Amino acid sequence: MPVWEQVTLVIVMIAILFFFWPGAKKEMENSQQVENPDWKGALIPIGAVVLFVIVLIALVSG
């Protein structure tokens, strides 16, 4: 990868962090105030995606 692409990538990464950090910080503060987090609602879709990826890998590797 040429140097100019690496420099551009670093600039883009810094810009992403700069633009998204205030919102992420606010959401992290709000998540600590949640009384009853619904973990099952988040874990079921994540588990389904992981299972789907494992099935795809198994089908490709044959």
C-alpha positions, -999 to 999 in steps of 0.1 A, spaced: 0 0 0 15 33 -10 23 59 16 -3 84 5 -30 57 9 -18 50 45 -19 87 53 -54 90 38 -65 60 58 -52 75 91 -69 109 83 -102 91 77 -99 71 109 -92 102 129 -121 120 113 -145 91 121 -133 91 157 -137 129 159 -173 128 145 -186 98 164 -169 102 198 -194 127 213 -224 106 204 -207 74 216 -197 91 249 -233 102 255 -247 68 248 -222 51 271 -233 75 299 -270 68 292 -264 30 291 -252 31 327 -286 45 338 -306 17 324 -324 -2 352 -333 -35 334 -313 -42 303 -329 -67 280 -299 -89 271 -319 -116 256 -332 -92 229 -296 -85 219 -281 -119 223 -306 -138 201 -299 -118 169 -262 -119 175 -263 -157 181 -283 -161 149 -257 -142 129 -228 -162 144 -246 -194 137 -253 -183 101 -216 -174 96 -205 -208 109 -229 -225 85 -216 -205 56 -180 -213 65 -189 -250 68 -206 -249 34 -177 -232 17 -150 -254 33 -170 -285 22 
